Amino acid sequence: MAKEIPSVGDLRRKSEITDAEIVAATVACLQDENTEPFASKSGHRVDVAKAI
């Protein structure tokens, strides 16, 4: 059975990513929509374009 991918909100509630990391990922995506997914310190990768 495939493991469910957590949402950004789930990761934030569990303190696995910070507000600053979410902002950085969003800013990077807004500057270049073809940017690579943002890698957080916890190792999670946030693909803002895909999340939208």
LOSETI-295970 format. One record per atom (N, C-alpha, C): atom name; x, y, z. Coordinates in Angstrom, 1 decimal. Each point is the difference from the previous one (the first is absolute). Example, Ala and Ser with C-alpha at 12.3 -4.5 7.8 and 13.67 -1.06 7.14 Angstrom:
<vexro milo="N" u="13.2" v="-5.7" w="7.8"/>
<vexro milo="CA" u="-0.9" v="1.2" w="0.0"/>
<vexro milo="C" u="0.9" v="1.2" w="0.0"/>
<vexro milo="N" u="-0.4" v="1.1" w="-0.7"/>
<vexro milo="CA" u="0.9" v="1.1" w="0.0"/>
<vexro milo="C" u="-0.8" v="1.1" w="0.8"/>
END
This chain:
<vexro milo="N" u="0.8" v="-1.2" w="0.0"/>
<vexro milo="CA" u="-0.8" v="1.2" w="0.0"/>
<vexro milo="C" u="0.9" v="1.3" w="0.0"/>
<vexro milo="N" u="-0.3" v="0.9" w="-0.9"/>
<vexro milo="CA" u="0.8" v="1.2" w="-0.1"/>
<vexro milo="C" u="-0.2" v="0.9" w="1.2"/>
<vexro milo="N" u="1.1" v="0.6" w="0.5"/>
<vexro milo="CA" u="-0.1" v="0.9" w="1.1"/>
<vexro milo="C" u="-0.5" v="1.4" w="-0.5"/>
<vexro milo="N" u="-1.0" v="0.5" w="0.8"/>
<vexro milo="CA" u="-0.6" v="1.3" w="-0.4"/>
<vexro milo="C" u="1.0" v="1.2" w="0.2"/>
<vexro milo="N" u="0.0" v="0.9" w="-1.0"/>
<vexro milo="CA" u="0.9" v="1.1" w="0.1"/>
<vexro milo="C" u="-0.6" v="1.1" w="0.8"/>
<vexro milo="N" u="0.7" v="0.5" w="1.1"/>
<vexro milo="CA" u="-0.6" v="1.0" w="0.9"/>
<vexro milo="C" u="-0.1" v="1.3" w="-0.7"/>
<vexro milo="N" u="-1.0" v="0.8" w="0.4"/>
<vexro milo="CA" u="-0.1" v="1.4" w="-0.6"/>
<vexro milo="C" u="0.9" v="0.9" w="0.7"/>
<vexro milo="N" u="0.2" v="1.2" w="-0.5"/>
<vexro milo="CA" u="0.9" v="1.0" w="0.6"/>
<vexro milo="C" u="-0.6" v="0.3" w="1.4"/>
<vexro milo="N" u="-1.3" v="0.1" w="0.1"/>
<vexro milo="CA" u="-0.6" v="0.3" w="1.3"/>
<vexro milo="C" u="0.3" v="-1.1" w="1.0"/>
<vexro milo="N" u="-0.1" v="-1.3" w="-0.4"/>
<vexro milo="CA" u="0.3" v="-1.1" w="0.9"/>
<vexro milo="C" u="1.5" v="0.1" w="0.5"/>
<vexro milo="N" u="0.9" v="0.3" w="-0.9"/>
<vexro milo="CA" u="1.4" v="0.1" w="0.3"/>
<vexro milo="C" u="0.2" v="1.2" w="1.0"/>
<vexro milo="N" u="-0.7" v="1.1" w="-0.2"/>
<vexro milo="CA" u="0.1" v="1.1" w="0.9"/>
<vexro milo="C" u="-0.5" v="-0.3" w="1.4"/>
<vexro milo="N" u="-1.2" v="-0.6" w="0.0"/>
<vexro milo="CA" u="-0.6" v="-0.3" w="1.3"/>
<vexro milo="C" u="0.9" v="-0.9" w="0.8"/>
<vexro milo="N" u="0.7" v="-0.9" w="-0.6"/>
<vexro milo="CA" u="0.9" v="-0.9" w="0.6"/>
<vexro milo="C" u="1.4" v="0.6" w="0.3"/>
<vexro milo="N" u="0.2" v="1.3" w="-0.4"/>
<vexro milo="CA" u="1.2" v="0.7" w="0.1"/>
<vexro milo="C" u="1.2" v="-0.7" w="-0.7"/>
<vexro milo="N" u="-0.4" v="-0.6" w="-1.2"/>
<vexro milo="CA" u="1.1" v="-0.6" w="-0.8"/>
<vexro milo="C" u="0.5" v="1.0" w="-1.0"/>
<vexro milo="N" u="-0.7" v="1.0" w="-0.3"/>
<vexro milo="CA" u="0.4" v="1.2" w="-0.8"/>
<vexro milo="C" u="-0.4" v="1.3" w="0.7"/>
<vexro milo="N" u="0.8" v="1.0" w="-0.2"/>
<vexro milo="CA" u="-0.3" v="1.3" w="0.7"/>
<vexro milo="C" u="-0.7" v="0.9" w="-0.9"/>
<vexro milo="N" u="-0.6" v="1.1" w="0.6"/>
<vexro milo="CA" u="-0.7" v="1.0" w="-0.8"/>
<vexro milo="C" u="1.0" v="0.6" w="-0.9"/>
<vexro milo="N" u="1.3" v="0.2" w="0.4"/>
<vexro milo="CA" u="1.0" v="0.7" w="-0.8"/>
<vexro milo="C" u="0.3" v="-0.9" w="-1.2"/>
<vexro milo="N" u="0.0" v="-1.3" w="0.1"/>
<vexro milo="CA" u="0.2" v="-0.9" w="-1.1"/>
<vexro milo="C" u="-1.1" v="0.0" w="-1.0"/>
<vexro milo="N" u="-1.2" v="0.1" w="0.5"/>
<vexro milo="CA" u="-1.2" v="0.1" w="-0.9"/>
<vexro milo="C" u="0.1" v="1.3" w="-0.8"/>
<vexro milo="N" u="0.3" v="1.1" w="0.7"/>
<vexro milo="CA" u="0.2" v="1.3" w="-0.7"/>
<vexro milo="C" u="1.1" v="-0.1" w="-1.0"/>
<vexro milo="N" u="1.1" v="-0.5" w="0.3"/>
<vexro milo="CA" u="1.1" v="-0.2" w="-0.9"/>
<vexro milo="C" u="-0.4" v="-0.8" w="-1.3"/>
<vexro milo="N" u="-0.7" v="-1.1" w="0.2"/>
<vexro milo="CA" u="-0.4" v="-0.8" w="-1.1"/>
<vexro milo="C" u="-1.0" v="0.8" w="-0.9"/>
<vexro milo="N" u="-0.9" v="0.8" w="0.6"/>
<vexro milo="CA" u="-1.0" v="0.7" w="-0.7"/>
<vexro milo="C" u="0.7" v="1.1" w="-0.8"/>
<vexro milo="N" u="0.9" v="0.8" w="0.6"/>
<vexro milo="CA" u="0.8" v="1.0" w="-0.7"/>
<vexro milo="C" u="0.8" v="-0.5" w="-1.1"/>
<vexro milo="N" u="0.6" v="-1.1" w="0.2"/>
<vexro milo="CA" u="0.8" v="-0.6" w="-1.1"/>
<vexro milo="C" u="-0.9" v="-0.4" w="-1.2"/>
<vexro milo="N" u="-1.2" v="-0.5" w="0.3"/>
<vexro milo="CA" u="-0.9" v="-0.4" w="-1.1"/>
<vexro milo="C" u="-0.5" v="1.2" w="-0.7"/>
<vexro milo="N" u="-0.3" v="1.1" w="0.8"/>
<vexro milo="CA" u="-0.6" v="1.2" w="-0.7"/>
<vexro milo="C" u="1.1" v="0.7" w="-0.8"/>
<vexro milo="N" u="1.2" v="-0.2" w="0.3"/>
<vexro milo="CA" u="1.1" v="0.6" w="-0.8"/>
<vexro milo="C" u="0.3" v="-0.8" w="-1.2"/>
<vexro milo="N" u="-0.2" v="-1.3" w="0.0"/>
<vexro milo="CA" u="0.2" v="-0.9" w="-1.1"/>
<vexro milo="C" u="-0.8" v="-1.2" w="0.1"/>
<vexro milo="N" u="-1.1" v="-0.1" w="-0.8"/>
<vexro milo="CA" u="-0.9" v="-1.1" w="0.2"/>
<vexro milo="C" u="0.6" v="-1.3" w="-0.4"/>
<vexro milo="N" u="1.1" v="0.0" w="-0.7"/>
<vexro milo="CA" u="0.7" v="-1.3" w="-0.3"/>
<vexro milo="C" u="1.0" v="-0.4" w="1.0"/>
<vexro milo="N" u="0.1" v="0.7" w="1.1"/>
<vexro milo="CA" u="1.0" v="-0.4" w="1.0"/>
<vexro milo="C" u="-0.2" v="-1.4" w="0.6"/>
<vexro milo="N" u="1.0" v="-0.6" w="0.5"/>
<vexro milo="CA" u="0.0" v="-1.3" w="0.5"/>
<vexro milo="C" u="-0.8" v="0.0" w="1.4"/>
<vexro milo="N" u="-0.6" v="-1.1" w="0.4"/>
<vexro milo="CA" u="-0.7" v="0.0" w="1.3"/>
<vexro milo="C" u="1.0" v="0.4" w="1.1"/>
<vexro milo="N" u="-0.5" v="0.8" w="1.0"/>
<vexro milo="CA" u="0.8" v="0.5" w="1.1"/>
<vexro milo="C" u="0.2" v="-1.1" w="1.0"/>
<vexro milo="N" u="1.3" v="-0.2" w="0.4"/>
<vexro milo="CA" u="0.4" v="-1.0" w="0.9"/>
<vexro milo="C" u="0.1" v="0.6" w="1.4"/>
<vexro milo="N" u="-0.8" v="-0.5" w="1.0"/>
<vexro milo="CA" u="0.0" v="0.5" w="1.3"/>
<vexro milo="C" u="1.2" v="-0.6" w="0.8"/>
<vexro milo="N" u="0.3" v="0.5" w="1.2"/>
<vexro milo="CA" u="1.0" v="-0.5" w="0.8"/>
<vexro milo="C" u="-0.3" v="-1.5" w="0.4"/>
<vexro milo="N" u="-1.3" v="-0.3" w="0.2"/>
<vexro milo="CA" u="-0.4" v="-1.3" w="0.4"/>
<vexro milo="C" u="0.1" v="-1.0" w="-1.1"/>
<vexro milo="N" u="0.3" v="0.4" w="-1.3"/>
<vexro milo="CA" u="0.1" v="-0.9" w="-1.1"/>
<vexro milo="C" u="-1.3" v="0.0" w="-0.8"/>
<vexro milo="N" u="-1.1" v="0.6" w="0.4"/>
<vexro milo="CA" u="-1.2" v="0.0" w="-0.8"/>
<vexro milo="C" u="0.2" v="1.0" w="-1.2"/>
<vexro milo="N" u="-0.6" v="-0.4" w="-1.1"/>
<vexro milo="CA" u="0.1" v="0.9" w="-1.2"/>
<vexro milo="C" u="-1.4" v="0.5" w="-0.3"/>
<vexro milo="N" u="-0.1" v="1.4" w="-0.1"/>
<vexro milo="CA" u="-1.2" v="0.6" w="-0.3"/>
<vexro milo="C" u="0.0" v="0.6" w="-1.4"/>
<vexro milo="N" u="-0.9" v="-0.5" w="-0.8"/>
<vexro milo="CA" u="-0.2" v="0.4" w="-1.4"/>
<vexro milo="C" u="-1.2" v="0.9" w="0.0"/>
<vexro milo="N" u="0.2" v="1.3" w="0.1"/>
<vexro milo="CA" u="-1.1" v="1.0" w="0.2"/>
<vexro milo="C" u="-0.9" v="0.0" w="-1.3"/>
<vexro milo="N" u="0.6" v="0.0" w="-1.2"/>
<vexro milo="CA" u="-0.7" v="0.0" w="-1.2"/>
<vexro milo="C" u="-1.0" v="-1.2" w="-0.1"/>
<vexro milo="N" u="0.5" v="-1.2" w="0.4"/>
<vexro milo="CA" u="-0.8" v="-1.2" w="0.0"/>
<vexro milo="C" u="-1.1" v="0.1" w="1.1"/>
<vexro milo="N" u="0.3" v="0.6" w="1.1"/>
<vexro milo="CA" u="-0.9" v="0.1" w="1.1"/>
<vexro milo="C" u="-1.2" v="0.9" w="-0.3"/>
<vexro milo="N" u="0.3" v="1.0" w="-0.9"/>
<vexro milo="CA" u="-1.1" v="0.9" w="-0.4"/>
<vexro milo="C" u="-0.8" v="-0.7" w="-1.0"/>
END
